Amino acid sequence: MEESQALLTNDAAVLGLLALTLGAVFWTSHSDHPTLKKFYKYVPALLLCYFVPSLYNTFGLIYSGQSRLYFVSSRYLLPATLVLLTLSIDLQGILRLGPKALIMFFTGTISIILGGPIAVFIFSFISPETVGGQGPEAVWRGLATVAGSWIGGGANQAAMKEVFEVGDDMFSAMVAVDVLVANVWLAVLLYMAGESKAIDRKTGADTTALEELRRNVAKFQEKHARIPSLTDLMLIIAVGFGATGIGHVLADAIAPWIAETFPQLDRLSLTSKFFWLVVVTTTIGLGLSFTRARELEGAGASRVGSAMLYILIASIGMNMDIGSVLDRPGLFAVGAVWIGFHALSMLLVAKLIRAPTFYLAVGSQANVGGAASAPIVASAFHPTLAPVGVLLAVLGYAAGTYGAWLSGQLMRIVAP
């Protein structure tokens, strides 16, 4: 389809359409209407945020070929999102969860980092064409975006798309793999939550620390939650976009210097300005978590960051090719092997350290599902534990950039 055939070609009009779409998805997904509740029981809202904009492009309502929305979102909104999602990390609070919670979380992270390369390695013998490809359509590049999503979240996934220069067709297929496989695993975890007492008795897990955990969570909520003022919101904007500006300045200096001094590092993406933009802004967010800036989370810093993230998600969806999902069924098998390795690792480590099912489920979902679904799993055990899922998921946002990059490089090495 050519631009002249599209109904909307003005980026302002397209942005308005995407905003209305996101509003409709969120409004209907939280509706109490029986039909809508049943629909969203099986269809994740996140998938619609990708999928509906792709329909606009597919059927000629918009034309993404000349749009600058994705570029603006990825260069300005994404870095700000990374800062706002990481500045709220409460490392002391996470440490108070006990060593078993952290062990299970990092088991999840490491198993995701290694699971991708293992799956690619296995399929390089079983079906090399499934994990092959060249250039932007190389499967290992696309799988790196899944690693970003499964370790951190949508912001990290979008970052890996740019860092590894993933083609739009490949990325759209990976979005489907990510959402489908992750939601199947979410269903398993929710089932385990319902059977947690029986599972903990069978494994001999010590659950006495959970009561202390609930008390700590209640204190955290009482200390930080407040109704945001205009000053709070302006400070959140200042921090997010101020750090984004610093990230651009440093990336513009670091990447060319490395390209000139160490050109051989190009294979590791170290000459990419976008790579350094992501790394610098994530690092700034981590640094701010040790300052009073982290108190902005009580005023909704992560919610503002999430709103920016969903605009980015919709702009990515504009470039999706729906047919590419049906053309690559083998990728779902790769994702199943990957998540299977993650699940097996979590179960084995939980058994060895006698970790409660709560730590297994939340540690896993804080990686695979991120801040969107980790609280859901946590609250399935007890409503007051939902923020624990957020705490660990925010830690995942910080680890996602680095872990996904490492996983992507390992997949590049073993890919056929």
C-alpha positions as CSV (number, residue, x, y, z in Angstrom):
1,M,0.0,0.0,0.0
2,E,1.2,3.5,-0.9
3,E,1.0,6.6,1.4
4,S,-1.5,8.2,-1.0
5,Q,-3.9,5.3,-0.5
6,A,-4.1,5.7,3.3
7,L,-7.0,7.6,4.9
8,L,-4.7,9.2,7.6
9,T,-1.3,10.5,6.7
10,N,-0.8,13.2,9.2
11,D,1.2,12.0,12.2
12,A,-0.9,14.1,14.6
13,A,-4.0,12.4,13.4
14,V,-2.3,9.0,13.6
15,L,-1.2,9.7,17.2
16,G,-4.7,10.7,18.1
17,L,-6.0,7.4,16.7
18,L,-3.4,5.4,18.6
19,A,-4.3,7.3,21.8
20,L,-8.0,6.6,21.3
21,T,-7.2,3.0,20.7
22,L,-5.2,2.6,23.8
23,G,-7.9,4.3,25.8
24,A,-10.5,2.0,24.5
25,V,-8.4,-1.1,25.2
26,F,-7.8,-0.1,28.8
27,W,-11.4,1.0,29.4
28,T,-12.9,-2.2,28.0
29,S,-10.3,-4.4,29.7
30,H,-11.3,-3.0,33.1
31,S,-15.1,-3.2,32.4
32,D,-17.4,-5.3,34.5
33,H,-19.5,-6.2,31.5
34,P,-19.7,-10.1,31.4
35,T,-18.9,-10.3,27.7
36,L,-15.9,-8.1,27.9
37,K,-14.6,-9.9,31.1
38,K,-14.9,-13.2,29.2
39,F,-13.1,-11.7,26.2
40,Y,-10.2,-10.4,28.1
41,K,-9.9,-13.6,30.0
42,Y,-8.6,-15.2,26.9
43,V,-7.2,-12.2,24.9
44,P,-4.5,-10.2,26.7
45,A,-4.9,-6.4,26.6
46,L,-1.3,-6.0,25.7
47,L,-1.7,-8.0,22.6
48,L,-4.5,-5.7,21.4
49,C,-2.2,-2.7,21.9
50,Y,0.1,-4.2,19.3
51,F,-2.5,-5.9,17.2
52,V,-5.2,-3.2,16.6
53,P,-2.7,-0.7,15.2
54,S,-1.4,-3.3,12.8
55,L,-5.0,-3.7,11.5
56,Y,-5.0,0.0,10.8
57,N,-1.9,-0.4,8.7
58,T,-3.0,-3.6,7.0
59,F,-6.4,-2.3,5.9
60,G,-5.2,1.1,4.7
61,L,-6.4,3.4,7.5
62,I,-2.9,4.6,8.1
63,Y,0.5,4.2,6.3
64,S,3.4,3.5,8.6
65,G,6.1,3.8,5.9
66,Q,6.6,7.5,6.3
67,S,5.5,8.0,9.9
68,R,8.0,9.4,12.4
69,L,5.9,8.3,15.4
70,Y,8.0,5.2,16.2
71,F,11.3,7.1,15.8
72,V,10.1,9.8,18.2
73,S,8.7,7.3,20.7
74,S,11.8,5.1,20.7
75,R,14.3,8.0,21.0
76,Y,12.4,10.2,23.5
77,L,9.7,8.2,25.3
78,L,11.6,5.0,25.7
79,P,14.6,6.4,27.5
80,A,12.3,8.4,29.8
81,T,10.3,5.3,30.4
82,L,13.4,3.3,31.4
83,V,14.4,6.0,33.9
84,L,11.0,6.2,35.5
85,L,10.6,2.5,35.8
86,T,14.0,2.0,37.5
87,L,14.3,5.0,39.8
88,S,11.8,3.4,42.2
89,I,13.9,0.4,42.9
90,D,14.0,-0.2,46.7
91,L,17.1,-2.4,47.0
92,Q,16.8,-2.5,50.8
93,G,13.2,-3.5,50.5
94,I,14.0,-6.2,48.1
95,L,16.8,-7.5,50.4
96,R,14.2,-7.7,53.2
97,L,12.3,-10.2,51.2
98,G,14.9,-12.7,52.2
99,P,17.6,-14.5,50.2
100,K,15.2,-17.1,48.8
101,A,13.1,-14.5,47.0
102,L,16.2,-13.0,45.4
103,I,17.6,-16.4,44.5
104,M,14.4,-17.3,42.7
105,F,14.3,-14.0,40.9
106,F,17.8,-14.3,39.6
107,T,17.3,-17.9,38.8
108,G,14.5,-16.7,36.6
109,T,16.8,-14.1,35.0
110,I,19.7,-16.4,34.4
111,S,17.4,-19.2,33.0
112,I,15.9,-16.7,30.5
113,I,19.4,-15.5,29.5
114,L,20.6,-19.1,28.9
115,G,17.3,-20.6,27.8
116,G,17.2,-18.6,24.5
117,P,20.7,-19.8,23.3
118,I,19.9,-23.4,24.4
119,A,16.7,-23.4,22.4
120,V,18.4,-21.9,19.4
121,F,21.2,-24.5,19.7
122,I,18.8,-27.4,19.9
123,F,16.8,-26.2,16.9
124,S,20.0,-25.6,14.9
125,F,20.2,-29.4,14.7
126,I,16.5,-30.3,14.6
127,S,15.3,-27.5,12.2
128,P,18.1,-25.0,11.3
129,E,15.8,-23.1,9.0
130,T,13.6,-22.2,12.0
131,V,16.4,-20.4,13.8
132,G,18.3,-19.2,10.7
133,G,17.9,-16.0,8.6
134,Q,20.2,-13.2,7.7
135,G,20.4,-9.5,8.4
136,P,17.5,-7.8,10.1
137,E,15.3,-10.9,9.7
138,A,17.8,-13.2,11.5
139,V,15.9,-15.2,14.1
140,W,18.5,-14.7,16.8
141,R,18.0,-10.9,16.5
142,G,14.2,-11.3,17.0
143,L,14.6,-13.7,19.9
144,A,16.8,-11.0,21.6
145,T,13.7,-8.9,21.8
146,V,11.8,-11.7,23.5
147,A,14.7,-11.9,26.0
148,G,14.2,-8.2,26.7
149,S,10.5,-8.7,27.4
150,W,11.0,-11.8,29.5
151,I,13.7,-10.3,31.7
152,G,12.5,-6.7,31.9
153,G,9.4,-5.7,29.9
154,G,8.1,-3.9,26.9
155,A,10.6,-1.0,27.2
156,N,13.5,-3.4,27.2
157,Q,12.0,-5.4,24.3
158,A,11.7,-2.2,22.3
159,A,15.3,-1.3,23.2
160,M,16.6,-4.7,21.9
161,K,14.6,-4.2,18.7
162,E,16.7,-1.1,18.0
163,V,20.0,-2.3,19.4
164,F,20.0,-5.5,17.3
165,E,18.2,-3.7,14.3
166,V,15.4,-6.3,14.1
167,G,13.2,-6.2,11.0
168,D,9.6,-5.3,11.4
169,D,8.3,-8.6,10.0
170,M,10.5,-10.6,12.4
171,F,9.6,-8.4,15.3
172,S,5.9,-8.7,14.8
173,A,6.2,-12.5,14.8
174,M,8.3,-12.3,18.0
175,V,5.6,-10.2,19.7
176,A,3.1,-13.0,19.1
177,V,5.6,-15.6,20.4
178,D,6.2,-13.5,23.5
179,V,2.6,-12.8,24.4
180,L,1.3,-16.3,23.7
181,V,4.0,-18.3,25.4
182,A,4.2,-15.9,28.4
183,N,0.5,-16.1,29.0
184,V,0.4,-19.9,28.9
185,W,3.1,-19.8,31.6
186,L,1.1,-17.2,33.5
187,A,-1.9,-19.6,33.5
188,V,0.3,-22.3,35.0
189,L,1.6,-20.0,37.7
190,L,-1.9,-18.9,38.7
191,Y,-2.9,-22.5,39.0
192,M,0.1,-23.1,41.2
193,A,-1.0,-20.2,43.4
194,G,-4.3,-21.8,44.0
195,E,-2.5,-25.0,45.0
196,S,0.3,-23.3,46.9
197,K,-0.5,-24.7,50.3
198,A,-0.5,-28.3,49.1
199,I,2.7,-27.7,47.0
200,D,4.5,-26.1,50.0
201,R,3.6,-29.0,52.3
202,K,4.8,-31.5,49.7
203,T,8.1,-29.7,49.2
204,G,8.6,-28.8,52.9
205,A,8.9,-25.1,52.1
206,D,9.3,-22.7,55.0
207,T,6.5,-20.1,54.7
208,T,6.9,-18.3,58.1
209,A,8.7,-15.3,56.4
210,L,5.6,-14.5,54.4
211,E,3.8,-12.8,57.4
212,E,6.8,-10.5,57.9
213,L,6.8,-9.9,54.2
214,R,3.2,-8.7,54.3
215,R,3.9,-6.3,57.2
216,N,6.9,-4.8,55.3
217,V,4.7,-4.3,52.2
218,A,2.0,-2.5,54.2
219,K,4.7,-0.2,55.6
220,F,6.0,0.5,52.2
221,Q,2.5,1.4,50.9
222,E,1.8,3.7,53.8
223,K,5.1,5.5,53.5
224,H,5.1,6.2,49.7
225,A,1.6,6.4,48.4
226,R,0.1,9.9,47.9
227,I,-2.2,11.8,45.5
228,P,0.2,13.4,42.9
229,S,0.3,17.2,42.7
230,L,1.1,19.2,39.6
231,T,4.6,19.7,41.1
232,D,5.0,15.9,41.5
233,L,4.1,15.4,37.8
234,M,6.4,18.2,36.6
235,L,9.2,16.7,38.6
236,I,8.5,13.3,37.1
237,I,8.6,14.8,33.6
238,A,11.8,16.7,34.5
239,V,13.6,13.6,35.7
240,G,12.5,11.4,32.8
241,F,13.3,13.8,30.0
242,G,16.2,15.4,31.7
243,A,17.9,12.0,31.9
244,T,16.9,11.4,28.3
245,G,18.8,14.5,27.3
246,I,21.9,13.5,29.2
247,G,21.6,10.0,27.6
248,H,21.6,11.5,24.1
249,V,24.5,13.8,24.8
250,L,26.7,11.0,26.2
251,A,25.6,8.5,23.5
252,D,26.5,11.0,20.8
253,A,30.0,11.2,22.3
254,I,30.6,7.6,23.3
255,A,29.5,5.7,20.2
256,P,31.6,7.6,17.6
257,W,34.6,7.4,19.9
258,I,34.3,3.6,20.2
259,A,33.7,3.3,16.4
260,E,36.8,5.2,15.7
261,T,39.0,3.8,18.4
262,F,37.8,0.2,18.6
263,P,35.9,-0.5,15.3
264,Q,36.0,-4.3,16.0
265,L,33.4,-3.7,18.8
266,D,30.7,-3.0,16.2
267,R,29.7,-6.7,16.3
268,L,28.8,-6.3,20.0
269,S,26.6,-3.2,19.2
270,L,29.0,-1.0,21.2
271,T,29.2,1.5,18.3
272,S,25.4,2.0,18.3
273,K,24.2,5.3,19.7
274,F,20.9,3.8,20.6
275,F,22.7,1.1,22.7
276,W,24.5,3.7,24.7
277,L,21.3,5.8,25.0
278,V,19.6,2.8,26.6
279,V,22.5,1.9,28.9
280,V,23.1,5.5,30.1
281,T,19.5,6.2,30.9
282,T,19.0,2.8,32.6
283,T,22.1,3.5,34.7
284,I,20.9,7.0,35.6
285,G,17.6,5.5,36.8
286,L,19.5,3.0,38.9
287,G,21.6,5.9,40.4
288,L,18.5,7.9,41.2
289,S,17.1,5.0,43.1
290,F,19.7,5.8,45.9
291,T,18.4,9.4,46.1
292,R,15.2,11.1,47.2
293,A,14.1,11.0,43.6
294,R,12.8,7.4,44.2
295,E,10.1,8.9,46.3
296,L,8.5,10.1,43.1
297,E,7.2,6.6,42.7
298,G,4.7,7.4,45.4
299,A,3.3,10.1,43.1
300,G,3.1,7.7,40.2
301,A,6.5,7.8,38.4
302,S,6.1,4.2,37.1
303,R,2.5,4.9,35.9
304,V,3.7,7.9,33.9
305,G,6.5,5.8,32.5
306,S,4.0,3.0,31.6
307,A,1.8,5.4,29.8
308,M,4.7,6.5,27.6
309,L,5.5,2.8,27.1
310,Y,2.1,2.0,25.7
311,I,2.3,4.8,23.2
312,L,5.6,3.2,22.1
313,I,3.9,-0.2,21.9
314,A,1.1,1.1,19.7
315,S,3.6,2.8,17.4
316,I,5.5,-0.4,17.1
317,G,2.3,-2.2,16.3
318,M,1.8,0.1,13.3
319,N,4.6,-1.8,11.6
320,M,3.3,-5.3,12.3
321,D,2.7,-7.8,9.5
322,I,0.0,-10.1,10.8
323,G,0.7,-12.7,8.1
324,S,4.2,-13.1,9.3
325,V,3.0,-14.8,12.4
326,L,1.3,-17.5,10.4
327,D,4.4,-17.9,8.3
328,R,6.6,-18.8,11.3
329,P,4.9,-21.5,13.4
330,G,8.2,-23.0,14.3
331,L,9.1,-20.0,16.4
332,F,6.4,-20.9,18.9
333,A,8.1,-24.2,19.4
334,V,11.4,-22.4,20.1
335,G,9.5,-20.2,22.6
336,A,8.0,-23.3,24.2
337,V,11.5,-24.9,24.7
338,W,12.8,-21.7,26.1
339,I,10.1,-21.2,28.7
340,G,10.3,-24.9,29.4
341,F,14.0,-24.5,30.4
342,H,13.0,-21.6,32.5
343,A,10.2,-23.5,34.3
344,L,12.4,-26.5,34.9
345,S,15.2,-24.3,36.4
346,M,12.8,-22.6,38.7
347,L,11.2,-25.8,39.9
348,L,14.6,-27.4,40.6
349,V,16.1,-24.5,42.4
350,A,12.9,-24.0,44.5
351,K,13.1,-27.7,45.5
352,L,16.8,-27.4,46.4
353,I,16.4,-24.3,48.7
354,R,12.9,-25.2,49.9
355,A,11.5,-21.9,48.6
356,P,7.8,-21.3,49.0
357,T,5.7,-21.4,45.9
358,F,5.1,-17.6,46.3
359,Y,8.8,-16.9,45.7
360,L,8.9,-19.2,42.7
361,A,5.8,-17.7,41.0
362,V,6.5,-14.1,41.7
363,G,10.3,-14.5,40.9
364,S,9.4,-16.0,37.6
365,Q,6.6,-13.6,36.6
366,A,8.7,-10.6,37.7
367,N,10.9,-11.6,34.8
368,V,8.6,-13.1,32.2
369,G,5.5,-10.9,32.8
370,G,7.1,-7.7,34.3
371,A,5.2,-5.1,36.3
372,A,2.0,-5.7,34.4
373,S,1.4,-9.3,35.6
374,A,3.8,-9.9,38.5
375,P,1.4,-8.1,40.9
376,I,-1.5,-10.3,39.6
377,V,0.5,-13.4,40.5
378,A,1.5,-12.0,43.9
379,S,-2.1,-11.0,44.8
380,A,-3.2,-14.5,43.9
381,F,-1.4,-15.5,47.1
382,H,-2.6,-12.5,49.1
383,P,-3.9,-9.1,48.1
384,T,-1.4,-7.2,50.2
385,L,1.5,-8.9,48.4
386,A,0.8,-7.3,45.0
387,P,3.4,-4.6,45.5
388,V,6.1,-7.3,46.1
389,G,5.6,-8.3,42.5
390,V,6.1,-4.7,41.4
391,L,9.3,-4.4,43.4
392,L,10.8,-7.5,41.8
393,A,9.5,-6.6,38.4
394,V,11.1,-3.1,38.6
395,L,14.4,-4.9,39.4
396,G,13.8,-6.8,36.2
397,Y,13.5,-3.6,34.3
398,A,17.0,-2.7,35.4
399,A,18.4,-6.2,34.6
400,G,16.5,-6.5,31.3
401,T,18.7,-4.2,29.2
402,Y,21.9,-5.9,30.2
403,G,20.6,-9.5,30.4
404,A,18.8,-9.4,27.1
405,W,21.9,-8.0,25.3
406,L,24.0,-10.8,26.7
407,S,21.4,-13.4,25.7
408,G,21.2,-11.9,22.2
409,Q,25.0,-12.2,21.8
410,L,25.0,-15.8,23.0
411,M,22.2,-16.6,20.5
412,R,24.2,-14.9,17.8
413,I,27.1,-17.3,18.5
414,V,25.1,-20.5,18.4
415,A,22.8,-19.6,15.6
416,P,23.3,-21.6,12.3
